[in-house]
């Protein structure tokens, strides 16, 4: 039921994003909507088909064999079988900040990556919780949902920029202040809706990942450790739009505030997982 409600909320947010896009595009009529959608769609189709390669390369991740990382392979294989997923490719990133992500446009092309920092601080049960979360993203095809949201958000931004250069329809020329407000606020609104979609996906992955691991406390204690360590060790992400793919939002030395975060707060995630805002272990 919890995952169903979050899926419904995600559908509502996507509908809101599309409605915002259609409203802005209507300032130029059907032609404006089509042009913006083509621009945004082209950029994000490239990102969709090559997202795994881009993410892995940007994090300087290296593929590992079962002989090099036997515990990692053992856990991923066990969880993949439980989730009825093909075995993904496995990578280790050199960063000392503990984090993990999954990428790939579908389960057959999936890859799971963890940082060296994560392997140093988590025990086997906590690793199961984290990897269960990442395989949940693969199972739910969250990269597809993120790509759809990014496509519409990108198109909204493109429409906003067009306002500077292309006159609106004759019946909408009236108020220059309204046009300026639209240029500024529309991309912000699109980004906020996109981030809200990302946060809903995290709740779903937490829930399903905890089921795969067999105990929600595995993921709960791992999340507490990861949040604590990520506040101490900055990990600037080379591509800003990739922040949402990690299990916890990477700390870059800047606090954007909860509204602009790609992930729910630790307290909210723990309440959803174990019914309280802390495990009491740290």
SVG drawing of the C-alpha trace seen along z (x, -y; Angstrom):
<svg xmlns="http://www.w3.org/2000/svg" viewBox="-6 -45 47 61">
<polyline fill="none" stroke="black" stroke-width="0.4" points="0.0,0.0 2.8,-2.4 4.5,-1.9 1.1,-2.2 0.5,-5.6 3.9,-6.8 3.4,-5.7 0.1,-7.6 1.8,-10.7 4.5,-10.4 1.9,-10.1 0.2,-13.3 3.6,-15.1 4.4,-14.1 0.9,-15.2 1.6,-18.6 4.9,-18.9 3.2,-18.2 0.4,-20.7 3.0,-23.4 4.8,-22.6 1.6,-22.7 0.6,-26.0 3.9,-27.7 4.0,-26.2 0.5,-27.6 2.1,-31.1 3.4,-30.2 0.7,-27.8 1.2,-24.2 4.4,-25.0 6.1,-26.3 5.1,-23.1 6.4,-20.8 9.8,-22.6 10.5,-22.7 9.5,-19.0 11.8,-18.0 14.7,-20.0 14.2,-18.6 13.5,-15.1 16.5,-14.9 18.9,-15.9 17.3,-13.5 17.1,-10.5 20.9,-10.8 21.1,-10.8 18.7,-7.9 20.7,-5.6 24.1,-6.6 23.3,-7.4 25.1,-4.4 28.3,-5.1 28.1,-8.8 27.5,-8.1 30.2,-5.4 32.8,-7.5 32.0,-10.7 32.6,-8.8 35.8,-7.1 34.3,-3.8 36.1,-0.6 34.5,2.8 35.4,5.5 35.3,9.3 34.0,11.8 37.5,12.7 38.2,9.1 35.0,8.4 33.5,11.8 31.2,10.4 29.8,7.7 29.1,10.3 27.5,12.7 25.1,10.0 24.2,8.6 23.6,12.1 21.4,13.1 19.3,9.9 19.0,10.0 17.6,13.6 15.1,12.4 14.0,9.5 13.9,11.7 16.5,9.5 19.4,10.4 22.8,10.0 23.9,6.4 27.5,5.2 29.3,4.2 31.7,1.2 33.7,-0.4 34.3,-4.1 37.5,-5.6 35.7,-8.3 36.2,-8.2 32.7,-9.6 30.4,-6.6 27.7,-6.3 26.2,-4.0 24.1,-4.3 22.4,-2.1 22.2,-3.0 21.1,-1.5 18.0,-2.1 16.5,1.3 17.4,4.4 19.3,6.0 21.6,3.0 21.9,2.3 25.0,1.5 25.5,1.1 28.3,-1.0 29.6,-1.6 32.3,-3.9 35.4,-2.7 34.2,-4.8 31.0,-2.8 32.8,0.5 34.9,-0.7 32.1,-1.7 29.3,0.8 28.9,4.4 27.4,7.1 23.8,6.6 24.0,2.8 25.5,3.6 22.5,5.8 20.2,2.9 22.0,0.4 22.3,2.8 18.7,3.8 17.7,0.2 19.8,-0.2 18.3,3.0 14.9,1.6 15.6,-1.3 16.5,1.2 13.4,3.2 11.1,0.1 12.9,-1.3 13.3,-4.6 15.8,-5.9 13.0,-5.9 10.7,-7.9 13.6,-10.3 14.2,-10.7 10.6,-11.5 10.6,-14.1 13.9,-15.6 12.7,-15.7 9.6,-17.8 11.6,-20.0 14.2,-20.6 11.5,-21.5 10.0,-24.0 13.4,-25.6 13.8,-25.9 10.4,-27.5 11.4,-30.0 14.5,-31.0 12.5,-31.4 10.5,-34.1 13.5,-36.3 13.8,-36.0 10.5,-34.9 7.4,-37.1 4.4,-35.5 1.0,-35.3 -0.7,-38.7 -3.2,-38.1 -0.5,-37.4 1.9,-40.3 0.4,-42.5 2.4,-42.5 6.2,-42.4 6.5,-41.8 4.4,-38.7 6.8,-37.5 9.8,-38.1 8.2,-36.3 7.4,-33.3 11.0,-33.2 12.3,-33.1 9.7,-31.0 8.8,-28.3 12.2,-26.6 12.3,-26.8 8.8,-25.2 9.8,-22.5 13.0,-21.8 11.0,-21.6 8.5,-19.1 11.4,-17.0 13.0,-16.9 9.7,-15.9 9.5,-13.0 13.0,-12.0 12.1,-12.0 9.1,-9.8 11.3,-7.3 13.6,-7.1 10.8,-6.2 9.7,-3.4 13.3,-2.1 13.8,-2.2 10.6,-0.1 11.3,2.5 15.0,2.6 14.3,3.3 12.0,6.2 14.8,7.7 17.4,7.4 15.0,9.0 15.1,6.4 14.4,2.7 17.0,2.0 19.8,3.1 19.0,0.1 18.1,-2.2 21.4,-1.9 23.2,-2.2 21.4,-5.4 22.4,-6.9 26.0,-6.0 25.9,-7.4 24.3,-10.7 26.7,-11.2 29.8,-10.5 28.6,-12.4 28.2,-15.6 31.9,-15.2 33.3,-14.2 32.4,-16.4 31.9,-14.6 31.2,-17.1 29.3,-15.4 30.7,-16.2 27.2,-16.4 24.6,-18.2 21.7,-16.2 23.2,-13.0 22.7,-13.9 19.4,-12.1 20.9,-8.7 22.8,-8.2 21.4,-6.5 22.0,-9.7 22.5,-13.1 26.2,-13.9 27.5,-16.7 29.3,-19.4 29.9,-21.9 26.7,-23.8 23.3,-23.5 20.5,-24.1 17.8,-23.6 15.3,-20.8 13.1,-22.2 15.9,-21.9 17.2,-18.5 16.9,-15.5 16.4,-13.2 14.0,-13.1 15.5,-14.0 17.0,-11.2 14.3,-11.6 11.5,-11.2 13.2,-8.1 13.6,-6.5 10.1,-7.2 8.8,-5.5 11.2,-2.6 11.0,-1.9 8.4,-4.2 10.8,-6.6 13.3,-9.3 16.4,-7.5 17.6,-3.9 19.2,-5.1 22.5,-3.4 24.5,-6.5"/>
</svg>
